[in-house]
Amino acid sequence: MIIHLTDVQSAFVKNFDGKVELIKDGKTANAKSIFNVMALGISQDTEVTVRLDGENEEENLKKLVEFIENLED
């Protein structure tokens, strides 16, 4: 699966309260900044960790994971 980062960012992440971070190979990026996310070099079959901190973080995490899992190539 290829993660379309601009889709993720525009559809969900920018609307979340608090911090949203993506972690890959020990590097952390603010998921609200497309440039920071692109710098991680996420590609197909890349494993990333998603970390949220703020209001409704559990609900937002579920929404984000569901969105990512349903992306098509």
DRENPA-3360 file (N, C-alpha, C; in nm, 2 decimals, always signed):
BEGIN
1 = MIIHLTDV = +0.08/-0.12/+0.00/+0.00/+0.00/+0.00/+0.09/+0.12/+0.00 ~ +0.05/+0.22/-0.08/+0.12/+0.35/-0.08/+0.04/+0.45/+0.00 ~ +0.10/+0.51/+0.10/+0.03/+0.61/+0.18/+0.04/+0.74/+0.11 ~ -0.08/+0.79/+0.08/-0.09/+0.92/+0.01/-0.09/+1.03/+0.12 ~ +0.03/+1.08/+0.15/+0.05/+1.16/+0.27/-0.04/+1.29/+0.26 ~ -0.05/+1.34/+0.14/-0.13/+1.47/+0.13/-0.28/+1.44/+0.17 ~ -0.32/+1.32/+0.13/-0.46/+1.28/+0.16/-0.48/+1.27/+0.31 ~ -0.38/+1.20/+0.38/-0.39/+1.18/+0.52/-0.39/+1.32/+0.59;
9 = QSAFVKNF = -0.30/+1.40/+0.55/-0.28/+1.53/+0.61/-0.41/+1.61/+0.60 ~ -0.46/+1.63/+0.48/-0.57/+1.71/+0.45/-0.70/+1.66/+0.51 ~ -0.72/+1.53/+0.50/-0.84/+1.47/+0.55/-0.86/+1.46/+0.70 ~ -0.75/+1.44/+0.77/-0.76/+1.42/+0.91/-0.67/+1.50/+1.00 ~ -0.54/+1.48/+0.98/-0.44/+1.53/+1.07/-0.45/+1.67/+1.11 ~ -0.47/+1.76/+1.01/-0.47/+1.90/+1.04/-0.59/+1.94/+1.13 ~ -0.69/+1.86/+1.13/-0.81/+1.89/+1.21/-0.80/+1.83/+1.36 ~ -0.70/+1.75/+1.38/-0.69/+1.69/+1.52/-0.63/+1.80/+1.61;
17 = DGKVELIK = -0.69/+1.80/+1.74/-0.63/+1.88/+1.84/-0.51/+1.82/+1.89 ~ -0.41/+1.89/+1.93/-0.29/+1.84/+1.99/-0.19/+1.79/+1.89 ~ -0.09/+1.71/+1.93/+0.02/+1.67/+1.85/-0.01/+1.54/+1.78 ~ +0.03/+1.53/+1.66/+0.02/+1.40/+1.58/+0.16/+1.38/+1.52 ~ +0.22/+1.27/+1.55/+0.35/+1.24/+1.51/+0.36/+1.11/+1.44 ~ +0.45/+1.10/+1.34/+0.48/+0.97/+1.27/+0.63/+0.94/+1.31 ~ +0.65/+0.81/+1.34/+0.79/+0.77/+1.37/+0.83/+0.66/+1.28 ~ +0.95/+0.68/+1.22/+1.01/+0.57/+1.13/+1.15/+0.57/+1.16;
25 = DGKTANAK = +1.20/+0.45/+1.18/+1.35/+0.43/+1.20/+1.41/+0.52/+1.30 ~ +1.33/+0.55/+1.41/+1.38/+0.64/+1.52/+1.37/+0.79/+1.49 ~ +1.32/+0.82/+1.37/+1.30/+0.96/+1.34/+1.16/+1.00/+1.36 ~ +1.13/+1.11/+1.41/+1.00/+1.16/+1.44/+0.96/+1.28/+1.36 ~ +0.84/+1.28/+1.30/+0.80/+1.40/+1.22/+0.66/+1.44/+1.27 ~ +0.64/+1.57/+1.27/+0.51/+1.63/+1.30/+0.42/+1.60/+1.18 ~ +0.32/+1.52/+1.20/+0.23/+1.48/+1.09/+0.15/+1.59/+1.03 ~ +0.15/+1.71/+1.10/+0.07/+1.82/+1.04/+0.15/+1.90/+0.94;
33 = SIFNVMAL = +0.28/+1.87/+0.93/+0.37/+1.93/+0.83/+0.40/+1.83/+0.72 ~ +0.35/+1.85/+0.60/+0.38/+1.76/+0.49/+0.53/+1.75/+0.46 ~ +0.60/+1.86/+0.48/+0.75/+1.85/+0.45/+0.82/+1.76/+0.55 ~ +0.78/+1.77/+0.68/+0.84/+1.68/+0.78/+0.81/+1.54/+0.75 ~ +0.68/+1.51/+0.71/+0.64/+1.37/+0.68/+0.72/+1.32/+0.56 ~ +0.73/+1.40/+0.46/+0.80/+1.36/+0.34/+0.95/+1.33/+0.37 ~ +1.00/+1.40/+0.46/+1.14/+1.38/+0.50/+1.17/+1.24/+0.56 ~ +1.06/+1.18/+0.61/+1.08/+1.04/+0.67/+1.10/+0.94/+0.56;
41 = GISQDTEV = +1.06/+0.97/+0.44/+1.08/+0.87/+0.33/+0.99/+0.75/+0.34 ~ +0.87/+0.77/+0.38/+0.77/+0.66/+0.39/+0.73/+0.61/+0.25 ~ +0.75/+0.48/+0.23/+0.71/+0.42/+0.10/+0.62/+0.30/+0.13 ~ +0.59/+0.23/+0.02/+0.50/+0.11/+0.03/+0.57/+0.01/+0.12 ~ +0.49/-0.05/+0.21/+0.53/-0.15/+0.31/+0.62/-0.10/+0.41 ~ +0.63/+0.03/+0.43/+0.70/+0.09/+0.54/+0.62/+0.08/+0.67 ~ +0.69/+0.04/+0.78/+0.62/+0.04/+0.90/+0.65/+0.17/+0.98 ~ +0.54/+0.23/+1.02/+0.55/+0.36/+1.10/+0.47/+0.35/+1.22;
49 = TVRLDGEN = +0.51/+0.42/+1.32/+0.44/+0.44/+1.45/+0.37/+0.57/+1.44 ~ +0.24/+0.57/+1.49/+0.16/+0.69/+1.49/+0.14/+0.73/+1.64 ~ +0.18/+0.85/+1.68/+0.16/+0.89/+1.82/+0.08/+1.02/+1.82 ~ -0.03/+1.02/+1.90/-0.11/+1.13/+1.92/-0.11/+1.17/+2.07 ~ -0.12/+1.30/+2.09/-0.13/+1.36/+2.22/-0.22/+1.48/+2.22 ~ -0.33/+1.47/+2.29/-0.43/+1.58/+2.29/-0.57/+1.53/+2.32 ~ -0.67/+1.62/+2.30/-0.81/+1.58/+2.32/-0.85/+1.47/+2.22 ~ -0.93/+1.38/+2.26/-0.99/+1.28/+2.18/-0.88/+1.19/+2.10;
57 = EEENLKKL = -0.77/+1.17/+2.17/-0.66/+1.11/+2.10/-0.69/+0.96/+2.06 ~ -0.76/+0.89/+2.15/-0.80/+0.75/+2.12/-0.89/+0.75/+2.00 ~ -0.99/+0.83/+2.00/-1.09/+0.84/+1.89/-1.02/+0.88/+1.76 ~ -0.93/+0.98/+1.76/-0.86/+1.02/+1.65/-0.76/+0.92/+1.59 ~ -0.70/+0.84/+1.68/-0.61/+0.74/+1.64/-0.69/+0.63/+1.56 ~ -0.80/+0.59/+1.61/-0.88/+0.49/+1.54/-0.92/+0.54/+1.40 ~ -0.96/+0.67/+1.39/-1.00/+0.72/+1.26/-0.88/+0.72/+1.17 ~ -0.76/+0.76/+1.22/-0.65/+0.77/+1.13/-0.60/+0.63/+1.08;
65 = VEFIENLE = -0.60/+0.54/+1.18/-0.56/+0.40/+1.14/-0.66/+0.34/+1.04 ~ -0.78/+0.36/+1.06/-0.88/+0.31/+0.97/-0.87/+0.38/+0.83 ~ -0.84/+0.51/+0.83/-0.82/+0.58/+0.70/-0.70/+0.52/+0.62 ~ -0.59/+0.50/+0.69/-0.47/+0.45/+0.63/-0.49/+0.31/+0.58 ~ -0.55/+0.23/+0.66/-0.57/+0.09/+0.62/-0.66/+0.08/+0.50 ~ -0.75/+0.18/+0.48/-0.84/+0.17/+0.36/-0.79/+0.24/+0.24 ~ -0.67/+0.30/+0.24/-0.61/+0.36/+0.12/-0.58/+0.26/+0.02 ~ -0.60/+0.29/-0.10/-0.57/+0.20/-0.22/-0.45/+0.25/-0.29;
73 = D = -0.38/+0.16/-0.36/-0.26/+0.20/-0.44/-0.31/+0.30/-0.55;
% end
